[in-house]
Amino acid sequence: MKKGLLTFFCGKMGAGKSTEAIRLAQQSKAVLLSEDEWLASLYPRKISSLNDYNEYSNLLKPSIKKLVQSILCAGSDVVMDFPANTLSQRNWFRDIFSEIDAPHNLVYIDLPNELCLEQIGQRRKEQPERAATDTREMFEQVTKYFMAPTPEEGFNIKKITRHAQ
């Protein structure tokens, strides 16, 4: 049986990964999995720092990996709104698709910091529950760890670029 396509995202905080994930999942009729939704559901009000995020995200990943592999093996496409912003995060995605020999796309959304911060400010207004973590300080803290994907990593990279107007 043909395996489903795994699509996942790389981009700084506020780059539009979630928006693009929703759009792609609807367009391709894929299963959409959002890390933010899973974390909020399983660990409500537990995440207020980068350390909290890392702790709870790592607790979630083994179960999500098995779920995604099962969906892909059933032939359905999966769009994962989980970050692939560091080498270790991208290696986790690599394990998901390579262990079952499924196709993949890594969508890299390349936006300048100013535009990301502008979009974070807008998101804070639209989703007040995220105001505590959607801050310039959190953006700067998270961005220190951001690593753009390189061709040498061997992913099928689809790059989206936008510039401030």
TITORTI-527110 format. One record per residue: residue number from 1; residue in one letter; x, y, z of N, C-alpha, C in turn. Coordinates in Angstrom, 1 decimal, always signed. Layout:
! residues N
R  seq  type     n.X     n.Y     n.Z    ca.X    ca.Y    ca.Z     c.X     c.Y     c.Z
R  NUM     A       X       Y       Z       X       Y       Z       X       Y       Z
...
This chain:
! residues 165
R  seq  type     n.X     n.Y     n.Z    ca.X    ca.Y    ca.Z     c.X     c.Y     c.Z
R    1     M    +0.8    -1.2    +0.0    +0.0    +0.0    +0.0    +0.9    +1.2    +0.0
R    2     K    +0.4    +2.3    -0.7    +1.2    +3.5    -0.8    +1.1    +4.3    +0.5
R    3     K    +2.2    +4.7    +1.0    +2.2    +5.5    +2.3    +1.8    +6.9    +2.0
R    4     G    +1.2    +7.5    +3.1    +0.8    +8.9    +3.0    +2.1    +9.8    +3.0
R    5     L    +1.9   +11.1    +2.7    +2.9   +12.1    +2.7    +2.9   +12.9    +4.0
R    6     L    +4.1   +13.0    +4.6    +4.3   +13.7    +5.8    +4.8   +15.1    +5.5
R    7     T    +4.1   +16.2    +5.9    +4.5   +17.5    +5.7    +4.7   +18.2    +7.1
R    8     F    +5.9   +18.8    +7.3    +6.2   +19.5    +8.5    +6.9   +20.8    +8.2
R    9     F    +7.1   +21.6    +9.3    +7.4   +23.0    +9.0    +8.6   +23.5    +9.8
R   10     C    +9.4   +24.4    +9.2   +10.5   +25.1    +9.9   +10.3   +26.6    +9.6
R   11     G   +10.5   +27.4   +10.7   +10.3   +28.8   +10.6   +10.3   +29.4   +12.0
R   12     K   +10.8   +30.6   +12.1   +10.9   +31.3   +13.4    +9.5   +31.4   +14.0
R   13     M    +9.4   +31.6   +15.3    +8.2   +31.9   +16.0    +7.5   +33.1   +15.3
R   14     G    +6.2   +32.9   +14.9    +5.5   +34.0   +14.3    +5.6   +34.0   +12.8
R   15     A    +6.3   +33.1   +12.2    +6.5   +33.1   +10.7    +5.3   +32.7    +9.9
R   16     G    +4.4   +32.0   +10.6    +3.1   +31.6    +9.9    +3.0   +30.1    +9.7
R   17     K    +3.8   +29.3   +10.5    +3.8   +27.9   +10.3    +2.4   +27.3   +10.5
R   18     S    +1.7   +27.7   +11.5    +0.3   +27.2   +11.8    -0.7   +27.6   +10.7
R   19     T    -0.6   +28.8   +10.3    -1.5   +29.2    +9.2    -1.3   +28.4    +7.9
R   20     E    +0.0   +28.2    +7.6    +0.3   +27.5    +6.4    -0.1   +26.0    +6.6
R   21     A    +0.1   +25.4    +7.8    -0.3   +24.1    +8.1    -1.8   +23.8    +7.9
R   22     I    -2.6   +24.8    +8.4    -4.0   +24.7    +8.2    -4.4   +24.7    +6.7
R   23     R    -3.8   +25.7    +6.0    -4.1   +25.9    +4.6    -3.7   +24.6    +3.8
R   24     L    -2.5   +24.1    +4.0    -2.1   +22.9    +3.3    -3.0   +21.6    +3.7
R   25     A    -3.3   +21.5    +4.9    -4.1   +20.3    +5.3    -5.5   +20.4    +4.7
R   26     Q    -6.1   +21.6    +4.6    -7.4   +21.7    +4.0    -7.3   +21.5    +2.5
R   27     Q    -6.3   +22.0    +1.9    -6.1   +21.9    +0.4    -5.9   +20.4    +0.0
R   28     S    -5.1   +19.7    +0.8    -4.8   +18.3    +0.4    -5.6   +17.3    +1.2
R   29     K    -6.6   +17.8    +2.0    -7.4   +16.8    +2.7    -6.6   +15.9    +3.6
R   30     A    -5.6   +16.5    +4.2    -4.7   +15.7    +5.1    -5.1   +15.8    +6.6
R   31     V    -4.7   +14.8    +7.4    -4.9   +14.9    +8.8    -3.9   +16.0    +9.3
R   32     L    -4.5   +16.9   +10.1    -3.7   +18.0   +10.7    -3.5   +17.7   +12.2
R   33     L    -2.2   +17.7   +12.6    -1.9   +17.6   +14.0    -1.1   +18.8   +14.5
R   34     S    -1.6   +19.5   +15.5    -1.0   +20.7   +16.0    -0.4   +20.5   +17.4
R   35     E    +0.9   +20.7   +17.5    +1.5   +20.6   +18.8    +0.9   +21.5   +19.9
R   36     D    +0.6   +22.7   +19.5    +0.0   +23.6   +20.5    -1.3   +23.1   +21.0
R   37     E    -2.2   +22.5   +20.1    -3.5   +22.0   +20.6    -3.3   +20.8   +21.5
R   38     W    -2.3   +19.9   +21.1    -2.1   +18.7   +22.0    -1.6   +19.1   +23.4
R   39     L    -0.6   +20.1   +23.4    +0.0   +20.5   +24.6    -1.1   +21.2   +25.5
R   40     A    -1.9   +22.1   +24.9    -2.9   +22.8   +25.7    -4.0   +21.8   +26.2
R   41     S    -4.3   +20.8   +25.5    -5.2   +19.8   +25.9    -4.7   +18.9   +27.0
R   42     L    -3.5   +18.4   +26.8    -2.9   +17.4   +27.8    -2.3   +18.1   +29.0
R   43     Y    -1.8   +19.3   +28.8    -1.0   +20.0   +29.9    -1.5   +21.4   +30.1
R   44     P    -2.8   +21.6   +30.4    -3.3   +22.9   +30.4    -2.6   +23.8   +31.5
R   45     R    -2.3   +25.0   +31.1    -1.7   +26.0   +32.0    -0.4   +25.6   +32.6
R   46     K    +0.3   +24.6   +32.0    +1.6   +24.1   +32.5    +2.8   +24.8   +31.8
R   47     I    +2.6   +25.4   +30.7    +3.7   +25.9   +29.9    +3.8   +27.4   +30.0
R   48     S    +4.8   +27.9   +30.7    +5.0   +29.3   +30.8    +6.4   +29.8   +30.5
R   49     S    +7.3   +28.8   +30.1    +8.7   +29.1   +29.8    +9.2   +28.1   +28.7
R   50     L   +10.3   +28.4   +28.2   +10.9   +27.5   +27.2   +11.2   +26.2   +27.8
R   51     N   +11.7   +26.1   +29.0   +12.0   +24.8   +29.7   +10.7   +24.0   +29.8
R   52     D    +9.6   +24.7   +30.2    +8.3   +23.9   +30.3    +7.9   +23.3   +29.0
R   53     Y    +8.0   +24.2   +27.9    +7.7   +23.7   +26.6    +8.5   +22.5   +26.2
R   54     N    +9.8   +22.6   +26.4   +10.7   +21.4   +26.1   +10.3   +20.2   +26.8
R   55     E   +10.1   +20.3   +28.1    +9.7   +19.2   +28.9    +8.4   +18.5   +28.4
R   56     Y    +7.4   +19.3   +28.3    +6.1   +18.7   +27.9    +6.1   +18.2   +26.4
R   57     S    +6.8   +19.0   +25.6    +6.9   +18.5   +24.2    +7.5   +17.2   +24.1
R   58     N    +8.6   +17.0   +24.8    +9.3   +15.7   +24.8    +8.5   +14.6   +25.4
R   59     L    +7.6   +14.9   +26.3    +6.7   +13.8   +26.8    +5.7   +13.4   +25.7
R   60     L    +5.3   +14.3   +24.9    +4.3   +14.1   +23.9    +4.8   +13.3   +22.7
R   61     K    +6.0   +13.5   +22.3    +6.6   +13.1   +21.1    +6.5   +11.6   +20.8
R   62     P    +6.8   +10.7   +21.8    +6.8    +9.3   +21.5    +5.4    +8.8   +21.0
R   63     S    +4.4    +9.3   +21.7    +3.0    +8.8   +21.3    +2.6    +9.4   +19.9
R   64     I    +2.9   +10.7   +19.7    +2.6   +11.3   +18.4    +3.3   +10.6   +17.3
R   65     K    +4.6   +10.2   +17.5    +5.4    +9.5   +16.5    +4.6    +8.3   +16.0
R   66     K    +4.2    +7.5   +17.0    +3.5    +6.2   +16.7    +2.2    +6.5   +15.9
R   67     L    +1.4    +7.5   +16.4    +0.2    +7.9   +15.8    +0.4    +8.3   +14.3
R   68     V    +1.4    +9.2   +14.1    +1.7    +9.7   +12.7    +2.1    +8.5   +11.8
R   69     Q    +2.9    +7.6   +12.3    +3.4    +6.5   +11.5    +2.2    +5.6   +11.1
R   70     S    +1.3    +5.4   +12.0    +0.1    +4.6   +11.8    -0.8    +5.2   +10.7
R   71     I    -1.0    +6.5   +10.8    -1.8    +7.2    +9.8    -1.1    +7.2    +8.4
R   72     L    +0.2    +7.4    +8.4    +0.9    +7.4    +7.1    +0.9    +6.0    +6.5
R   73     C    +1.0    +4.9    +7.3    +1.0    +3.6    +6.8    -0.4    +3.2    +6.3
R   74     A    -1.4    +3.9    +6.8    -2.8    +3.6    +6.3    -3.0    +4.3    +5.0
R   75     G    -2.0    +5.1    +4.5    -2.2    +5.8    +3.2    -2.7    +7.2    +3.3
R   76     S    -2.9    +7.7    +4.5    -3.4    +9.1    +4.6    -2.2   +10.1    +4.8
R   77     D    -2.3   +11.3    +4.2    -1.3   +12.3    +4.4    -1.5   +13.0    +5.7
R   78     V    -0.4   +13.4    +6.3    -0.4   +14.1    +7.6    +0.4   +15.4    +7.5
R   79     V    -0.2   +16.5    +8.0    +0.4   +17.8    +8.1    +0.6   +18.0    +9.6
R   80     M    +1.9   +18.2   +10.0    +2.2   +18.3   +11.4    +2.6   +19.8   +11.6
R   81     D    +1.8   +20.4   +12.5    +2.2   +21.8   +12.9    +3.0   +21.6   +14.2
R   82     F    +4.1   +21.1   +14.1    +5.1   +20.9   +15.1    +6.4   +21.5   +14.6
R   83     P    +7.2   +22.2   +15.4    +8.4   +22.9   +14.8    +9.5   +21.9   +14.4
R   84     A   +10.1   +22.3   +13.3   +11.3   +21.6   +12.9   +12.5   +22.6   +12.8
R   85     N   +12.7   +23.3   +13.9   +13.5   +24.5   +13.9   +15.0   +24.3   +14.3
R   86     T   +15.2   +23.1   +14.8   +16.6   +22.7   +15.2   +17.0   +21.4   +14.6
R   87     L   +18.2   +21.0   +14.6   +18.6   +19.7   +14.1   +18.0   +18.6   +14.8
R   88     S   +17.9   +18.7   +16.1   +17.3   +17.5   +16.9   +15.8   +17.4   +16.5
R   89     Q   +15.1   +18.6   +16.4   +13.7   +18.5   +16.0   +13.5   +17.9   +14.6
R   90     R   +14.4   +18.3   +13.7   +14.3   +17.7   +12.3   +14.7   +16.2   +12.3
R   91     N   +15.6   +15.8   +13.2   +15.9   +14.4   +13.3   +14.8   +13.6   +13.7
R   92     W   +13.9   +14.1   +14.6   +12.7   +13.4   +15.1   +11.8   +13.2   +13.9
R   93     F   +11.6   +14.2   +13.1   +10.8   +14.0   +11.9   +11.4   +13.0   +11.0
R   94     R   +12.7   +13.1   +10.8   +13.4   +12.1    +9.9   +13.1   +10.7   +10.4
R   95     D   +13.1   +10.4   +11.7   +12.8    +9.1   +12.3   +11.4    +8.7   +11.9
R   96     I   +10.5    +9.6   +12.0    +9.1    +9.3   +11.7    +8.9    +8.8   +10.3
R   97     F    +9.4    +9.5    +9.3    +9.1    +9.1    +7.9   +10.1    +8.0    +7.5
R   98     S   +11.4    +8.0    +7.9   +12.4    +7.1    +7.4   +12.1    +5.7    +7.9
R   99     E   +11.7    +5.6    +9.2   +11.4    +4.2    +9.8   +10.4    +3.4    +9.0
R  100     I    +9.4    +4.2    +8.3    +8.4    +3.5    +7.6    +8.5    +3.7    +6.1
R  101     D    +9.5    +4.4    +5.7    +9.8    +4.7    +4.3    +8.6    +5.5    +3.6
R  102     A    +8.2    +6.5    +4.3    +7.2    +7.4    +3.8    +7.7    +8.6    +3.1
R  103     P    +7.1    +9.2    +2.1    +7.5   +10.5    +1.5    +7.3   +11.6    +2.5
R  104     H    +8.0   +12.7    +2.3    +7.9   +13.9    +3.2    +8.2   +15.2    +2.4
R  105     N    +7.7   +16.3    +3.0    +8.1   +17.6    +2.6    +8.4   +18.5    +3.8
R  106     L    +9.4   +19.2    +3.8    +9.7   +20.1    +4.9    +9.5   +21.5    +4.3
R  107     V    +8.5   +22.2    +4.8    +8.2   +23.6    +4.4    +8.9   +24.5    +5.3
R  108     Y    +9.8   +25.3    +4.6   +10.6   +26.3    +5.4   +10.1   +27.7    +5.1
R  109     I    +9.5   +28.3    +6.1    +9.0   +29.7    +5.9   +10.0   +30.6    +6.4
R  110     D   +10.6   +31.4    +5.5   +11.7   +32.3    +5.8   +11.2   +33.7    +5.8
R  111     L   +11.0   +34.3    +7.0   +10.6   +35.6    +7.2   +11.6   +36.4    +8.0
R  112     P   +11.7   +37.7    +7.8   +12.6   +38.5    +8.7   +12.0   +38.7   +10.1
R  113     N   +12.8   +38.9   +11.0   +12.4   +39.0   +12.4   +11.3   +40.0   +12.6
R  114     E   +11.4   +41.2   +11.9   +10.4   +42.3   +12.1    +9.0   +41.8   +11.8
R  115     L    +8.9   +41.0   +10.7    +7.7   +40.5   +10.2    +7.1   +39.5   +11.2
R  116     C    +8.0   +38.6   +11.7    +7.6   +37.6   +12.7    +7.0   +38.3   +13.9
R  117     L    +7.7   +39.3   +14.4    +7.3   +40.0   +15.6    +6.0   +40.7   +15.4
R  118     E    +5.8   +41.3   +14.2    +4.5   +41.9   +13.8    +3.4   +40.9   +13.9
R  119     Q    +3.6   +39.7   +13.3    +2.6   +38.7   +13.3    +2.3   +38.1   +14.7
R  120     I    +3.4   +38.1   +15.6    +3.2   +37.6   +16.9    +2.3   +38.6   +17.7
R  121     G    +2.5   +39.9   +17.4    +1.7   +41.0   +18.1    +0.2   +40.8   +17.6
R  122     Q    +0.0   +40.5   +16.4    -1.4   +40.3   +15.9    -2.0   +39.1   +16.5
R  123     R    -1.2   +38.0   +16.6    -1.7   +36.8   +17.2    -2.1   +37.0   +18.7
R  124     R    -1.3   +37.8   +19.4    -1.6   +38.1   +20.8    -3.0   +38.8   +20.9
R  125     K    -3.3   +39.6   +20.0    -4.7   +40.3   +20.0    -5.8   +39.3   +19.7
R  126     E    -5.5   +38.4   +18.7    -6.5   +37.4   +18.3    -6.7   +36.3   +19.3
R  127     Q    -5.6   +35.9   +20.0    -5.6   +34.8   +20.9    -5.0   +35.3   +22.2
R  128     P    -5.8   +36.0   +23.0    -5.3   +36.6   +24.3    -4.7   +35.5   +25.2
R  129     E    -5.2   +34.3   +25.1    -4.7   +33.2   +26.0    -3.2   +32.9   +25.8
R  130     R    -2.7   +33.4   +24.6    -1.2   +33.2   +24.3    -0.4   +34.4   +24.7
R  131     A    -1.0   +35.4   +25.3    -0.3   +36.7   +25.5    +0.9   +36.5   +26.5
R  132     A    +0.9   +35.5   +27.4    +2.0   +35.3   +28.3    +3.2   +34.8   +27.6
R  133     T    +3.0   +34.0   +26.6    +4.2   +33.4   +25.9    +4.5   +34.0   +24.6
R  134     D    +3.6   +34.7   +24.0    +3.8   +35.3   +22.7    +4.4   +36.7   +22.9
R  135     T    +5.6   +36.8   +23.3    +6.2   +38.1   +23.6    +7.5   +38.3   +22.8
R  136     R    +8.0   +39.5   +22.7    +9.3   +39.7   +22.1   +10.4   +39.0   +22.8
R  137     E   +10.3   +38.9   +24.1   +11.4   +38.2   +24.9   +11.4   +36.7   +24.6
R  138     M   +10.2   +36.1   +24.5   +10.1   +34.7   +24.1   +10.6   +34.5   +22.7
R  139     F   +10.3   +35.4   +21.8   +10.8   +35.3   +20.4   +12.3   +35.3   +20.4
R  140     E   +12.9   +36.2   +21.1   +14.3   +36.3   +21.1   +15.0   +35.1   +21.8
R  141     Q   +14.4   +34.6   +22.8   +14.9   +33.4   +23.5   +14.9   +32.2   +22.5
R  142     V   +13.7   +32.0   +21.9   +13.5   +30.9   +21.0   +14.4   +31.0   +19.7
R  143     T   +14.5   +32.2   +19.2   +15.2   +32.4   +18.0   +16.7   +32.1   +18.1
R  144     K   +17.2   +32.2   +19.3   +18.6   +31.9   +19.5   +19.0   +30.4   +19.1
R  145     Y   +18.0   +29.6   +19.2   +18.2   +28.1   +18.9   +17.8   +27.8   +17.4
R  146     F   +17.2   +28.7   +16.7   +16.7   +28.5   +15.4   +17.8   +28.2   +14.4
R  147     M   +17.7   +27.1   +13.6   +18.6   +26.8   +12.6   +17.9   +26.5   +11.3
R  148     A   +18.1   +27.3   +10.3   +17.5   +27.1    +9.0   +18.0   +25.7    +8.4
R  149     P   +17.1   +25.0    +7.7   +17.5   +23.7    +7.1   +18.5   +23.9    +6.0
R  150     T   +19.4   +23.0    +5.8   +20.3   +23.0    +4.7   +20.1   +21.9    +3.8
R  151     P   +20.5   +22.0    +2.5   +20.4   +20.9    +1.5   +21.1   +19.6    +2.0
R  152     E   +22.2   +19.8    +2.7   +23.0   +18.7    +3.2   +22.3   +17.8    +4.2
R  153     E   +21.2   +18.3    +4.8   +20.4   +17.5    +5.7   +19.6   +16.4    +4.9
R  154     G   +19.4   +16.6    +3.6   +18.7   +15.6    +2.8   +17.2   +15.7    +2.8
R  155     F   +16.6   +16.7    +3.3   +15.1   +16.8    +3.3   +14.6   +17.4    +1.9
R  156     N   +13.4   +17.1    +1.6   +12.7   +17.7    +0.5   +12.2   +19.0    +1.0
R  157     I   +12.9   +20.1    +0.7   +12.6   +21.4    +1.3   +11.8   +22.2    +0.3
R  158     K   +10.7   +22.8    +0.7    +9.9   +23.7    -0.1   +10.0   +25.1    +0.7
R  159     K   +10.6   +26.1    +0.1   +10.9   +27.3    +0.8    +9.8   +28.4    +0.4
R  160     I    +9.3   +29.1    +1.4    +8.4   +30.2    +1.3    +9.1   +31.4    +1.9
R  161     T    +9.2   +32.5    +1.1    +9.9   +33.7    +1.5    +8.9   +34.9    +1.4
R  162     R    +8.9   +35.7    +2.4    +8.2   +37.0    +2.4    +9.0   +38.0    +3.1
R  163     H    +8.9   +39.2    +2.6    +9.7   +40.3    +3.2    +8.7   +41.4    +3.7
R  164     A    +9.2   +42.2    +4.7    +8.4   +43.3    +5.2    +8.2   +44.3    +4.1
R  165     Q    +7.0   +44.9    +4.1    +6.6   +45.9    +3.1    +6.8   +47.3    +3.6
